[in-house]
Amino acid sequence: MVIETKNLTKMYGSKIGCKDVSISVERGEVFGFLGPNGAGKSTFVKMIMGLLFPTCGEAYILGKPAGDVSTRSRIGYLPENFRYQDWMTGEDLLSFHASLYKMDKKDAVLRIEEVLDTVNLRGNEKYRIRTYSKGMQQRVGIASALLADPDVLFLDEPTSALDPVGRKEVREIMLRLGNQGKTVFLNSHLLSEVEMVCDSVAIIKKGSVIQKGSMEEILERHITLQINAAGVSDEVLNKLRNFDRDAAVSEGRITMRIQNRNEIPDIANLLTNSRCRLYELTPRRESLEDLFINLIGKDEFG
């Protein structure tokens, strides 16, 4: 595993930063870590990177304990609210970061050109950062995180200031990195984008993980069925409620939620064996956004 934690916990006095968080992230995986503001996402990431010491539990990155000096050059990080020296040009900033990584000067020049192309900033590197739009500042931040060609990349809201074209380009970067065997750990509030790029996710609420797994797995757990059938008696409806106790009938249509798509054939058999006339049975997989709001609760968002 590239990232692995076991019961990782951080307490601030009596206040929980995060509690008993256990996750595993494989090589080449784009992993989404989701939760409302204040849920413990930043605390967790800072512990993995060795910027915070845990109260208890274990964290490993690239096979070494979190904070191990030898792994730092293999990690890229884009924080959410980064601030770079605005009197520098984009090229100055990347050159400065290359020196921090102790990159060979000739290699650094070539690598700077590569990352400028990657984030579509070529032609703007000679301008001072203070003249950059928010989107351009976000791009130069991503370029800095990519500069050392890291094995693991932590991105906190990487598309927050970008237009739709920029967001698409960043999604393509993340997918390309995954295909190259890089691991991307993503925090984002843009859940539709997370759904498009992430292989697996974990959802955290009040410091604890309440859902985790592959994207396909967790979304397949929450399926809404729309059933159009005639001759559904109270007896049949009660049997359907063994699958979903809240199954409801309205204008001849039955709406119900199931936890496993393997239940769909059983529901169809129940209806046909009960001599109901089944006209339509349409499963709709819940979106990540719907799942997130249902799990977190609307009260968390004010």
Secondary structure, 3 states (H helix, E strand, C coil): CCEEEEEEEEEECCEEEEEEECCEECCCCEEEEECCCCCCHHHHHHHHCCCCCCCEEEEEECCEECCCHHHHHHEEEECCCCCCCCCCEHHHHHHHHHHHCCCCHHHHHHHHHHHHHHCCCCCCCCCEHHHCCHHHHHHHHHHHHHCCCCCEEEEECCCCCCCHHHHHHHHHHHHHHHHCCCEEEEECCCHHHHHHHCCEEEEEECCEEEEEEEHHHHHHCCEEEEEEEECCCHHHHHHHCCCCCCCEEECCEEEEEECCCCHHHHHHHHHHHCCCEEEEEEEEECCHHHHHHHHHCHHHHC
